[in-house]
Amino acid sequence: MSSQSEYAGSAGTKNFHTGSTSWSSTGNATGAPDSVYASNTPGHNQVTDSLDFYNFGFSIPGGATINGVSATVTALKSTSNNATWTTPAFSIECASTVGAFTANVVSNGTALTTSAAGYITGSSTDLAGLASQLTVSNINSNVENTGITLGATFGSTNITGNTVEVDACQCTVFYTASSTPGAPTGLTVTSDVTNPTTALDLSWTAGTGSPTSYDIQRSSTLGGTFSTLATGVTGTTYTDSSLTPGSEYAYQVAGVNGSGVGSYCSPVAWATEAAAPSSIAVSSSTTTSITLTLTAPTLGSNIGVDQYDYRYETPVGAANWVNGSWIGGPFTISSLTPGTQYGIEIATSIDSTNGDWSTPGGIVGRWSSELTTVTPINAIPARCWIVAARKIDGWSVHTF
């Protein structure tokens, strides 16, 4: 079991009880004991207003189980006359609900003396009837009545000119910290739909331990050195942007709660799509085939070309695409129709060269700009000879 003790940062009066006499200089009762006091001088058989304390500044870790609360008020009487004081009475409030310490028994005796002493109530197992209200978020609140608010009242008998003086109030919260989250499961990395050449989308399922956020690490390969990409990620998805086209990236994710960062999941690698090939041109053609040249896109380390995909439509704008692929050159499209217009686009499909990831046919990259070309028609003789003969008063021959 762990505990955290804090002194009140603010003090007021009458939150719990309106008595016969008021407090002066309530701000003197904040912070650690410093021999500067809030004071109240009740008469015979009178009870003071409650002196109230809040704004303790707790930082209990998220997910912790609250086990108990105790309160200590440092107080004394101003003179050593025969005044008799009743046991200080403590009150507690949280989330606008007033509770009561189990026994409200004060250790350190029941009578004030002229020396400052700590009067304590509550314990490591006393939730003062506020088990539902004493949550981590409420306790960590500094707002009066929402966070822990404590009150103390003092009663007197046989008093003539005797004053109760309060130096400080300390509250202790006893808790059991939660364990760090288990590793997330089902991490997937896919190409971003909107920006597939420069962004990758991550998604995962939360592990055990009630994570409140996630930390993400990235590397250039599964076996590389991972460094922090993002912290405090809420939800179970993330988009990594501003990446390089045709490059591999590996990721691992860990859950975070009030106890710290949990275990990272097994890393997963994927690659951004390759940019489109450029400088596509016809190098030669026949009546039924076209051979092309192109400039391949730049690829990252551990990335290779799986194949080049092509598609063509005829005529341009018909969207009646015919698909094919090449594994290496030459880049020739065959079985075409003579004298026909074609629109041709090419994309680069990539795959891993180190086995970090794989997909049938590779990751298809961006399609190039459409190249428009026309296959030649059937060959026509360079010159046509037509011979005509006529016999009219002799033969004559005409050539065209």
Order of alpha helices (4+ residues) and beta strands (2+ residues): beta-beta-beta-beta-beta-beta-beta-beta-beta-alpha-beta-beta-beta-beta-beta-beta-beta-beta-beta-beta-beta-beta-beta-beta-beta-beta-beta-beta-beta-beta-beta
